[in-house]
Amino acid sequence: MKNAIKWSSIALAVAMGNGLLVSQATAAVENNEGFIESSSATLSNRTVYFSRDFRSPGVTQSKREETATGFVLNFESGYSRGPIGLGFDTIAMLGIKLDSEQEDAGTGLLPSSFGDTGPSNYSEIRGAVKAHIVQDTILRYGVHLPSNPVIAYDDARLLPNHYNGYSITNESIDGLFVEAGRMNDRGEMNDSSEVDGAFIPNEKVTYLGGTYAFSNDLSASLYTSDAENLWKRHFLGGTYNLALANDMSLVTDLAHYKTSDESAPGSDFDNDATSLALTLGAGHHAFGVAYQRMGGDAGFAYFDGGIFLANSVQYLDFNAKDERSYQARYDYDFAGLGIPGLAFMTRYITSDNIDAAPAVRDSRWERDTNISYTVQQGALEGVNVLWRNATIRQDDTLDGGDVDENRLIVSYTWDLL
């Protein structure tokens, strides 16, 4: 998942305002508010200009550039009263092409590709039924937007991708969240069709895991999964927030993946991936560093947003075989200068030791800058404007070669219920 290490101590995190997560909160059930009384509905809009300029010589397509706007209507019912509460959720999505040319198509915003701009719009409606049973346990069947280290929806373009399947969650023990499920089909971010095995045919994902908060400052996560005909993957992560003097804090995020070929005989997915991120918060400033390392016989392969590593950033994941990467990051909240709603982030990631070919070790780097502003008052209150810039320099054989990328995103969410 891009930027999946949450850097949770940073109050500067950019709010996309999309309201797309299908919530599984149990508060309404505990308060016995009922099916209608605790229902909610939001309508989110996101307009995206996306430009990716390929700088390496000899590329077939030198640039991808498109603009589109998308709407997501998300309805979540409450639960019926009684020992077993029943409810349903619905998510409806619409993507509309604003600008796309055949020679520049293929940004991922639209169902288009180089030489084909595709349809002018795409849409879909998905739903799920859910049940609340004893001890804060929720059963769900239908559409899912999972967000955990081994399977996670991706919302990096116009509309989120999603899964169809079934799951169970439990929060009956204070501080402990446990979940399990099986996702069978995946809908893409830029297509109204549902893909059966989008990465490799017949791909299904079964997962089990959870997070435990030992205190307000220390939490740990443990997950395991089996992607049918692909790999078995395990994850261990932890976050610790250390309060320092003068209202400063130091947050440590550790993430480790172990991936094996056990479910895919003859395949090469064997990988150990580890990242460690440190973030020093000092008032309206935050300073971060991170180290990430790949081991095993292959790089870290994934098919959705399930890459919760510190150096998985805007364009690159720094996940090639044997790759070692290093990050420096700075955030600033302009509320410190009397401009609430304005936030700035910049980071630089460099790597080495990539196993590019026998006896050949390669390197690469990426530099990202984000500027975000949320209107604080007036007729446009709540509108968020985000500019994301990335510069990537690497060998032509690695992930598209040299790239310059810009994304301009304007978003807003209406609370309907």
N, C-alpha and C positions, 0 to 999 in steps of 0.2 A: 504494500500500500504506500503510495507516495507520501512521504513525511509521516510514516506510520508511527514512529516514536513520537509520542504526543507532546514532548517538551511541556508537560502539563503545568509547570510552575510559571510559565511565561504568560503574563496577563496580556501580552501583545498579540496573541494568536489571532489570525485574521478570521472574522466571522463571515462565512459565506451566506448565512441567512436563508439556507435552502429548506430547512425543516423537513428533510426527506426521510429520516430514520423512522421506521415503523416501530413505535415505542411498545415495549412490553412491561411498562411500569404497572405496579399492582396497587398504587395508592387508592385509586377509585374503588377497587374491590374491597380493600380493607375498610373504607369508609361507607361501604354499602350504598354508593350513590346511585346505582342502577344503570340500566342500558342506555337510556336517553340522556340522563342528567350528566353523565361523565363522558359523553361523546365529544370529539373535537374534529375540526377540519381546518386545513390550511391550503392556501393557493400560493405557490412559489413561482416566480419568473426569473429566468436567467438569460441574459443576452451576451453572447460571446463572440469576440473577434479573435481569430486564431491565425497566427502566421508562423510558419516554420521554414527557414531559409537554409537549404543545404549548400554548404560552402565548398565541399570537396569537388575537385575536377572530375569530369566524366560521369556525373550522376545523370540518370535518366530523367528524373524530375527535379528541377532546381529549387522549386518552392511549392509549399502547400499553404493556401490562404483562403479562408472561408469565414462567413459571418452567419450566425443563426440565433434564433431565440427559442426558448423552451419554457413550457409550463408544466407544473406538477401539482395535481390536486390530490391531497392526502387526507382520507377520512378514517378515523379510528373510533369505533364504537366503545361504549363502556361494556359492562357485563350484566347479564340478567341476574336478578336476585335469586338466592337459593344456595344450596350446598355446592352445586356446580354452576358457575356463571358462564353463560355463553355469549359470544360476540363475534363481530366480523370487522375486517379492515378492507379498504379499497384504495388503490393508488392508480390514478389516470395520468398519462404523460403524453405531451404533444410537442414535437419539434418542428420548427418552421424555417425553411431556408430563406435567408435574406440576401446573400451574395455568394455565388459559387460559379467558377469557370472550369471547364474540362481540364485545362492544363494545370490548374492549381488545386484540384479536388483531392480529397483523401485525408483531411485533418482529423477525422474521427468525430467531428460534430454531426455529420450527416451520413446517410447511407450512400456514400459516393466514393469514387476511386479515380485515379489518374485516367483521364480520357472519358469519364462518365460522371456527370454531376448528380445523377440519381434523381429520385422524386423530390418535389418541392416541399413535402412535409411527411411526417410519419407519426404514428400514435399507437397507443395501446392502453388497455385497462386490465389490471390484475387484481385479484382479491384473495383473501385468506379468512378462514374460520378459526376461532380460538376458544379455548375453554379454560376457566380458572377453577382449580380444584384445591383440595386442602393444602395447608402449609405453604402458601404462596407459590404454587406450582402452576405454570401456564403451558398448555399444549397448543400447538399451532400447526395448521396445514394450509399450504397455498404459497402465496408470494412471500419472499423473505428478502430483507436487506441486511444480511449478516455482517457483523463487524468484529471479527476476532482474528488472532494471528495466523490461523490456518485456513480460513475462508472468509473473505471480506468483499463487500460490494465496492465498485469503483465509481467515483463521482468526479472524475478529472476532466470531463468534457461538458456536454450540454445537459444530458439527462443521466441519471444513475443506471448502471446495469443492475440486474436483480436475479434472484434464483426462485425456483419452485421446488418445494419439498416439505418436510415436516420437522418439527423441533420440539424440545421440552426445556424449560428453564425453571430454576428454583432459587429462591432467596429467603428461605425460612430461617437460616442461621445468620445472625447479625454479622455483617461484614463479608459474607460469602455469597458469591454468585456462581452458579453451576449451570452449564448448558450442554445439550447433546442434540444431534440432528443428522439428517441425511438430505442433501441437496441433489436433485436429479437433473434439472435443466436450468440453463442460464440464458437470460435475455440480455442482449448487448446494449451498450450505451448509445449506439447510433443506428439502431435497427428495431423495427417493431416485431420482427420474427423472434421466436424462441429457439435457442440453439441447443440441440442435444449433444453434449460433449463438444463444447466450442473449441477446446484446446486440442484434444484428440478424441476421435469418435468413441461414444459410449462412456465418456468420463462421468463418474458419479463420485460424490465426496461425502464421507461419513466422518463425523467429528465428535469429540468429547473434551470438555475442559472447563476451566473456570478461573476466577480471580478471588483472592482473599485479602482483605485489608486488615493487617495486624493492628494498625493504628491509623490515625489521620495522616501520618507521615510515611508509612511503610506498607507496601502492597506487593503481592506476587501473583503471577499467572502461570498456569500449566495447562497445555493443550496437546492433544494427539489427534491425528487424522489419517484417513486412508483414501487417496484419490484413485479410484478403481482404474486398473490398467495403466497407472502412472507411477505413483510413489506412496510411501508411508512417511509421514512428517510429524515431528514432535517439536514443541516449543516450550521454553522456559524463560520467563522474564520477571523483572522486578524493578520497582521504583522506590527511591528513598529521598525524602525531603528533609534536609538538615537546616534548621533555623540557626542563623548566625547573628552576630551583634549588628547594631545599627540598621535593623530592618532588612538585613540581607539574608539570602538563602542559597543553598547549594542542592540541586536536584541531580540525582544519579539515576540513569536509565540503563538497564542491562537487558539484552535480548540475545537468545541463542536458539538456533534451529538445527535439528538433526534430520536429514532426509536420506532415505534408503531406497534401493531399487526393489525391495521385496515384493511389491505388488506389480512389478513390470519386468518380468524376466527378459534379459537381453538388452534392457535399456540402461542408460548411463545418467542417473540422477543423483548418485551418491555425493552428498555435500554436507559440510559443517559450516554454518554461517553465524558469526558472533559480532555484536556491536556494543560499544559502551559510550554513553553520552553524558557529559557533565554540563550543567547550566547554572551559572552564577547570576542570581537575580539581585539587582541593586536599585531599588526605587523604580524609576521608569526605564531603566536599562536592563538588558540581559545579555550575557556573554556565554557562548557555548563552544565546546570542542567535542569531537567525537572520533572514535577509532572503530574501524570495521574490517573484518578479515574473513576471507573465504578459504575453506579447506576441502579435502576430499578429491574425488576423481572428476568432478564436473562443477560448473557454476550453479548458482541458485536459480532453479526454474520455477515459474509460477504462472497462473493463468487468470488471475483477477487482482484484487487489491490486497491480497494476503501476503504482504512482505513488510512486516513490522520491524524494520531495521533503520538505524539512525541515518545512514547515508543513501537511503532510497529517497531521491529528491525529485525536482520538477521533471527532468528528462532522463537522467541516468539512475541506475540502481547500484552501480559499482559492485556487480554480482557475478563477474566473470570468474573463471577458474583461477584459483590461487590469488585473486586480487586483494590487495591491501589498500585501504583508503582512509583519508584523514580530513576532518572538517573543522573549519573555524566559522563561527556564526555570531552575528550581532543583531539585536532587536532594540527598538526604541518606541515608546508610547508617547506621542506628542501631547498628551494631557499634561505632561510635565512642563510644557511651554504654553499651557493654556489653550491647546487645540484638541479637545477630546474628540475621539472618533478617528483620529489620524494615526496610523501605525506604519512602521518601516522595518524591513528585515533584509539583511544581506548575508550571504554565506559563500564560502569557497571550499570546494572539495577537490582533492587531488589524490591520485592513486598510482601504484606501481605493482610490479611483480605479476602482471597478467600473463597467463600461459597462452600466448597467442598462437604459437606454433612450436614444434620441437626445437629446443635450445634457443627460443626467442621469448624475451620478456618485454612486455609493453607497458605503457602508462597513459593516463588521460586526466582531464580535469573539467570541472563545471563550475560556473559562477552564476548565482541566482540573486535577483533583487525583487522584492515585493513592496509595493506601496498601496495601502488600503485606506479608504475613508468611508465612514458611515455618517450620513447626514443626521445631525442631532435634533433638529427642530424644524418647524415649518411644514409646508405642503409635501416636501420630499423626505420627511423624517423617516429614518429606517432604511433608506436606499443606500446600498453599499456599492462602491466603485473600487475595483481591484485591478492593478496592473502587475503582471508577472513577466519578468524578463530572464532569459537564460542564455548563456554562452557556453558552448561545448566544443572542446578541442580534443581530437583523438584520431587514431589511425583510421583510414578509410574502411578497413575491414571490421570495425567495431561499431555496432549500433547506429549505422547511418553516417559515420564520419563526422566532420565538423558541421555544427549546426548553430544558427542564431534563431532564437525563438521569442515571440512576444504574444501575450494573451491579455486582452482587455475584457473584463467581466463586470457587468452591471446586474445586480440582483436585488430582489425585494420579496418579502413574504407577507401575505395578508392573513390574518386570523379570522376565519369565517365563523367558527363556533368556539 
